Amino acid sequence: MKILALSGSLRAASVNTALLEAARRLAPARIEVALYRDLATLPAFNPDDDRDPPPSAAAALRAEIGAADGLLVACPEYAHALPGAFKNGLDWLVGSTEFPGKPVMLINAAPRAFHAQASLREILATMSAQLVAESFVTVKAPKEASVADLLADATIAGPLRAGLELFVSVLRAQQPRG
Ligand SMILES: Cc1cc2nc3c(=O)[nH]c(=O)nc-3n(C[C@H](O)[C@H](O)[C@H](O)COP(=O)(O)O)c2cc1C
């Protein structure tokens, strides 16, 4: 089973990206968590360019979404909203066939960042994602925390592991029986 992890931050030392990397290491057995790293390569969304085929970076993102059983999203708050680059990435998925119905788990790195989280939930629901709300996790992660710091902090690693287990159990329950 494959989970695609999407970080809303382009920052090299991003704590959101570090949380996704920690989640990759904490994921249950036989679950592959792959980090999407090409957010910055997407062109500014223009409906005129949203045709078949779309720009190659958008096509690649859609293909990765299509190949994933579920999505893991960690996104910072900028001025009480989503970072523009991440919203741009989501806009490239609005008209896609790959995104609707995709199960999503959200990781919030800061309790105070509730405006962006609420907005993210609204946007993803509007895009017909399957929000697996019972798996959502909010932690208090120091901005400069490394992956090792996050994994060593039981108040972070514990909820992260529990959320992932819940999310994976939902994904497994939805898998067609072979
Ligand atoms: C332009 C900008 C605006 C921000 N606005 C908010 C905000 O409204 N609320 C908040 O809680 N944090 C805000 N922050 C702090 C970031 O959310 C925080 O530094 C977070 O760790 C960044 O995520 P990253 O480490 O994954 O890059 C802002 C940071 C920047 C750079």
The ligand as an SDF file (V2000), in Angstrom:
LIG
                    3D

 31 33  0  0  0  0  0  0  0  0999 V2000
    4.8990   34.6060    5.6840 C   0  0  0  0  0  0  0  0  0  0  0  0
    4.5970   33.8430    6.9480 C   0  0  0  0  0  0  0  0  0  0  0  0
    3.3800   33.9910    7.5590 C   0  0  0  0  0  0  0  0  0  0  0  0
    3.0600   33.2620    8.7020 C   0  0  0  0  0  0  0  0  0  0  0  0
    1.8190   33.3720    9.2660 N   0  0  0  0  0  0  0  0  0  0  0  0
    1.4780   32.5920   10.3150 C   0  0  0  0  0  0  0  0  0  0  0  0
    0.1410   32.6200   10.8520 C   0  0  0  0  0  0  0  0  0  0  0  0
   -0.7270   33.3350   10.3910 O   0  0  0  0  0  0  0  0  0  0  0  0
   -0.1390   31.7880   11.8890 N   0  0  0  0  0  0  0  0  0  0  0  0
    0.8020   30.9500   12.4330 C   0  0  0  0  0  0  0  0  0  0  0  0
    0.4660   30.1950   13.3620 O   0  0  0  0  0  0  0  0  0  0  0  0
    2.0650   30.9020   11.9460 N   0  0  0  0  0  0  0  0  0  0  0  0
    2.4160   31.7050   10.9070 C   0  0  0  0  0  0  0  0  0  0  0  0
    3.6870   31.6360   10.3960 N   0  0  0  0  0  0  0  0  0  0  0  0
    4.6540   30.7290   11.0080 C   0  0  0  0  0  0  0  0  0  0  0  0
    4.7640   29.4250   10.2280 C   0  0  0  0  0  0  0  0  0  0  0  0
    3.5160   28.7950   10.0700 O   0  0  0  0  0  0  0  0  0  0  0  0
    5.7200   28.5050   10.9750 C   0  0  0  0  0  0  0  0  0  0  0  0
    6.9720   29.1290   10.9760 O   0  0  0  0  0  0  0  0  0  0  0  0
    5.8540   27.1230   10.3880 C   0  0  0  0  0  0  0  0  0  0  0  0
    6.7700   26.3830   11.1370 O   0  0  0  0  0  0  0  0  0  0  0  0
    6.3750   27.1300    9.0100 C   0  0  0  0  0  0  0  0  0  0  0  0
    6.3190   25.8140    8.5280 O   0  0  0  0  0  0  0  0  0  0  0  0
    7.6120   25.0600    7.9730 P   0  0  0  0  0  0  0  0  0  0  0  0
    8.5720   24.9480    9.1420 O   0  0  0  0  0  0  0  0  0  0  0  0
    7.0870   23.7540    7.5390 O   0  0  0  0  0  0  0  0  0  0  0  0
    8.1730   25.9070    6.8700 O   0  0  0  0  0  0  0  0  0  0  0  0
    4.0190   32.3790    9.2640 C   0  0  0  0  0  0  0  0  0  0  0  0
    5.2780   32.2530    8.6360 C   0  0  0  0  0  0  0  0  0  0  0  0
    5.5660   32.9640    7.5030 C   0  0  0  0  0  0  0  0  0  0  0  0
    6.9110   32.7740    6.8290 C   0  0  0  0  0  0  0  0  0  0  0  0
  1  2  1  0
  2  3  1  0
  2 30  2  0
  3  4  2  0
  4  5  1  0
  4 28  1  0
  5  6  2  0
  6  7  1  0
  6 13  1  0
  7  8  2  0
  7  9  1  0
  9 10  1  0
 10 11  2  0
 10 12  1  0
 12 13  2  0
 13 14  1  0
 14 15  1  0
 14 28  1  0
 15 16  1  0
 16 17  1  0
 16 18  1  0
 18 19  1  0
 18 20  1  0
 20 21  1  0
 20 22  1  0
 22 23  1  0
 23 24  1  0
 24 25  2  0
 24 26  1  0
 24 27  1  0
 28 29  2  0
 29 30  1  0
 30 31  1  0
M  END
$$$$
